[in-house]
């Protein structure tokens, strides 16, 4: 029986990848995803090689394959627009450097939001992204870029299988390009994933299942095709627990790491201050394939005890 590869987004922080690993272990994860700095800025500190060595030793002890660990590029870089050439070139250089940082740590996958076609046509945006990727993947790094499926909010590119195919087909270095499926984004983008095989068959026909390197597992607060991108906790949104379980345990994707990016839990349902990570509980439900309707309140009770 093949092992489920499941984890969540965790914090890089001052202990870098070791701190991220330790947080992931607290959630009973066997993989994890992190940003190498804040997702909303491009300030980065040098990678500490001693910390990397210690993390690799612990991963080996805990049977975590570093090839299943995922980095995520920050949100604010944009490869889709050349209107400001300085910003476009900065984004290219920044992503190239992030790949080098991944190589330093031995990370083989980095998720990237494709980009936004600001003030231009979608086709121009897609072409800009492909051109940027060909500049970034210049043979100086080995980490793979996984383009994330987007919800189609505003000027986002990569919100359909056809748009992702258009970009990927133009990338010269095919062994360094892939896709990260995001269940919330796919659903919000208009794909009814209650019939996931239909979606996956189309994806396989146009891009190839072998290109799927990661899956972000999120429920959605929105209705199908809303193009809004608001994540919900597992089983509490419009996708539903059973539909997510079908995707997580799909036989064609069992070797693909699954990463939770679900919201932190506040003291009340309408609290705007999210304080408590839900991942340990959500991972337990996923492993058991059994939805616990009381898990949000159990999270609040656990953390209020501390």
Secondary structure, DSSP 4 states (H G I P E B T S, - for coil): -PPP-EEEE----TTHHHHHHHHHHHTT-SEEEE-SS-TT----PPP-HHHHHHHHHHHHHTT--GGG-EEE--TT--SS--SSHHHHHHHHHHHHHHHHHHHHHT--EEEEE--B-TTS-HHHHHHHHHHHHHHH-SSS--PEEEEEP----TTBS--SHHHHHHHHHH-S-GGGEEEEEEHHHHHHTT--GGGHHHHHHHHHHHT-GGGEEEEEE-EESS-TT-----EE-TTSSSS-HHHHHHHHT-GGGTTSEEEE-PPPB-SSTT-SS--B--HHHHHHHHHHT---TTHHHHHHHHHHH-
